[in-house]
Every structure is written in structure tokens, then in C-alpha cells.
Amino acid sequence: PKVEVQEWRRASDPPPTHNETWNDGNETYSGETSMKVWAHCADGTQHEAHYEIHDGTGQWFVEGQDDRFDEHGNVTHWMYYPAAPKDVYKRQMAKSIT
């Protein structure tokens, strides 16, 4: 069997983005955003984060922070979250059907 190892990727090579639309009160917004990933910051801490593209410029956002320049410094590396084990996913799907 093939063993997949999660590996760190450089922040300069961000995850793929997709178009997302959301409402905030009376305003509707649309933008390019990535799925949430695990990020390593310049101060050595790790956090959940995502990557966004606005007006052609990409930025990392650490979850719970206003912008990428917070007390942790810039995101330096990131990795995808691992997928749930196949037997766990099957049990979850079976429960959602019943």
C-alpha cells in the first residue's frame, strides 16, 4: 500500500483557491480563497490558516487574526490536514443517511 506523508510546503507556493461567495449583513462578497490548512509562522508557532486572493494579490490569513501581520509574524510554511481514516468516514456517512 502507498503511504502518504503530510509534508510542509513553502508559503510562497500556496494551496489552490476556489471562488467563494458570502453574505455579511446586507452586503454580498465574493473572492478566491483556499481550504483551511495548517500553517507554521515566523515565530515558530502553528495555526489554522487560509490563503486569499484579492485584486490579484495573494495573502495568508491566520484564523482568528485580522490579517497576516499579527503577533506570530508571516506564514512561512503550510500543509494540508490529513483526511479522516476511511472506516471513520464510512461510519459518519452511514449515520448521516439514517
KAFENWO-V819301 format. One record per run of one state. SS is the DSSP state (helix for helix, strand for strand, loop for the rest). FROM is the first residue (numbers start at 1). LEN is the number of residues. If there is no record, write none. Layout:
BEGIN
SS | FROM | LEN
SS | FROM | LEN
END
This chain:
BEGIN
loop | 1 | 8
strand | 9 | 2
loop | 11 | 6
strand | 17 | 8
loop | 25 | 2
strand | 27 | 8
loop | 35 | 2
strand | 37 | 5
loop | 42 | 4
strand | 46 | 9
loop | 55 | 2
strand | 57 | 6
loop | 63 | 12
strand | 75 | 5
loop | 80 | 6
helix | 86 | 12
loop | 98 | 1
END
